[in-house]
Amino acid sequence: MPKIEPLYIPPKKKYDGAIRTAIYCRVSSHKKAQIESLAVQISALTNMVAYMPEHVLVDTYIDIASGSS
């Protein structure tokens, strides 16, 4: 499986009263389709926060969990 390099989005230095926001993305396995889904989730949520001027993205949490209990 090819290694996926994380995209680094630097934080803003000044928040100027903005709502500090984090996003959480989760998939249930390391399968290729799930990893692609993870990339789509990160992209969509990052874009969503970017279009909300009162919010600033401060962190992204990623969870890749096993589908079995």
LOMIGU-789151 format. One record per residue (C-alpha): residue number from 1; residue in one letter; y, x, z. Coordinates in pm, whole numbers. Example, Ala and Ser with C-alpha at 12.3 -4.5 7.8 and 13.67 -1.06 7.14 Angstrom:
LOMIGU-789151
<seq: 1 | type: A | c2: -450 | c1: 1230 | c3: 780> $
<seq: 2 | type: S | c2: -106 | c1: 1367 | c3: 714> $
END
This chain:
LOMIGU-789151
<seq: 1 | type: M | c2: 0 | c1: 0 | c3: 0> $
<seq: 2 | type: P | c2: 336 | c1: 153 | c3: -97> $
<seq: 3 | type: K | c2: 572 | c1: 231 | c3: 187> $
<seq: 4 | type: I | c2: 870 | c1: -5 | c3: 207> $
<seq: 5 | type: E | c2: 1188 | c1: 168 | c3: 314> $
<seq: 6 | type: P | c2: 1414 | c1: -42 | c3: 537> $
<seq: 7 | type: L | c2: 1761 | c1: -127 | c3: 417> $
<seq: 8 | type: Y | c2: 2026 | c1: -9 | c3: 661> $
<seq: 9 | type: I | c2: 2328 | c1: -233 | c3: 700> $
<seq: 10 | type: P | c2: 2582 | c1: -59 | c3: 922> $
<seq: 11 | type: P | c2: 2742 | c1: -270 | c3: 1196> $
<seq: 12 | type: K | c2: 3109 | c1: -354 | c3: 1187> $
<seq: 13 | type: K | c2: 3311 | c1: -144 | c3: 1427> $
<seq: 14 | type: K | c2: 3533 | c1: -427 | c3: 1548> $
<seq: 15 | type: Y | c2: 3410 | c1: -777 | c3: 1614> $
<seq: 16 | type: D | c2: 3756 | c1: -937 | c3: 1657> $
<seq: 17 | type: G | c2: 3614 | c1: -1238 | c3: 1839> $
<seq: 18 | type: A | c2: 3332 | c1: -1292 | c3: 1590> $
<seq: 19 | type: I | c2: 3006 | c1: -1447 | c3: 1705> $
<seq: 20 | type: R | c2: 2753 | c1: -1165 | c3: 1731> $
<seq: 21 | type: T | c2: 2444 | c1: -1280 | c3: 1543> $
<seq: 22 | type: A | c2: 2089 | c1: -1148 | c3: 1506> $
<seq: 23 | type: I | c2: 1824 | c1: -1266 | c3: 1264> $
<seq: 24 | type: Y | c2: 1450 | c1: -1293 | c3: 1330> $
<seq: 25 | type: C | c2: 1196 | c1: -1277 | c3: 1049> $
<seq: 26 | type: R | c2: 821 | c1: -1314 | c3: 1091> $
<seq: 27 | type: V | c2: 508 | c1: -1300 | c3: 881> $
<seq: 28 | type: S | c2: 147 | c1: -1335 | c3: 992> $
<seq: 29 | type: S | c2: -16 | c1: -1038 | c3: 819> $
<seq: 30 | type: H | c2: 35 | c1: -714 | c3: 627> $
<seq: 31 | type: K | c2: -75 | c1: -873 | c3: 298> $
<seq: 32 | type: K | c2: 148 | c1: -806 | c3: -2> $
<seq: 33 | type: A | c2: 256 | c1: -1169 | c3: -36> $
<seq: 34 | type: Q | c2: 353 | c1: -1179 | c3: 331> $
<seq: 35 | type: I | c2: 555 | c1: -858 | c3: 306> $
<seq: 36 | type: E | c2: 733 | c1: -997 | c3: 0> $
<seq: 37 | type: S | c2: 802 | c1: -1313 | c3: 200> $
<seq: 38 | type: L | c2: 948 | c1: -1097 | c3: 475> $
<seq: 39 | type: A | c2: 1187 | c1: -935 | c3: 228> $
<seq: 40 | type: V | c2: 1296 | c1: -1278 | c3: 103> $
<seq: 41 | type: Q | c2: 1353 | c1: -1399 | c3: 461> $
<seq: 42 | type: I | c2: 1565 | c1: -1094 | c3: 547> $
<seq: 43 | type: S | c2: 1769 | c1: -1128 | c3: 229> $
<seq: 44 | type: A | c2: 1830 | c1: -1502 | c3: 270> $
<seq: 45 | type: L | c2: 1927 | c1: -1481 | c3: 636> $
<seq: 46 | type: T | c2: 2147 | c1: -1174 | c3: 584> $
<seq: 47 | type: N | c2: 2329 | c1: -1355 | c3: 305> $
<seq: 48 | type: M | c2: 2364 | c1: -1666 | c3: 520> $
<seq: 49 | type: V | c2: 2534 | c1: -1470 | c3: 797> $
<seq: 50 | type: A | c2: 2753 | c1: -1288 | c3: 545> $
<seq: 51 | type: Y | c2: 2891 | c1: -1622 | c3: 422> $
<seq: 52 | type: M | c2: 2985 | c1: -1735 | c3: 774> $
<seq: 53 | type: P | c2: 3314 | c1: -1555 | c3: 846> $
<seq: 54 | type: E | c2: 3302 | c1: -1637 | c3: 1218> $
<seq: 55 | type: H | c2: 2971 | c1: -1447 | c3: 1254> $
<seq: 56 | type: V | c2: 2886 | c1: -1077 | c3: 1240> $
<seq: 57 | type: L | c2: 2528 | c1: -952 | c3: 1197> $
<seq: 58 | type: V | c2: 2446 | c1: -709 | c3: 1477> $
<seq: 59 | type: D | c2: 2067 | c1: -681 | c3: 1455> $
<seq: 60 | type: T | c2: 1756 | c1: -784 | c3: 1265> $
<seq: 61 | type: Y | c2: 1423 | c1: -842 | c3: 1436> $
<seq: 62 | type: I | c2: 1102 | c1: -825 | c3: 1236> $
<seq: 63 | type: D | c2: 762 | c1: -941 | c3: 1356> $
<seq: 64 | type: I | c2: 441 | c1: -876 | c3: 1165> $
<seq: 65 | type: A | c2: 170 | c1: -1042 | c3: 1370> $
<seq: 66 | type: S | c2: -198 | c1: -1091 | c3: 1314> $
<seq: 67 | type: G | c2: -294 | c1: -1435 | c3: 1195> $
<seq: 68 | type: S | c2: -598 | c1: -1433 | c3: 1426> $
<seq: 69 | type: S | c2: -576 | c1: -1513 | c3: 1796> $
END
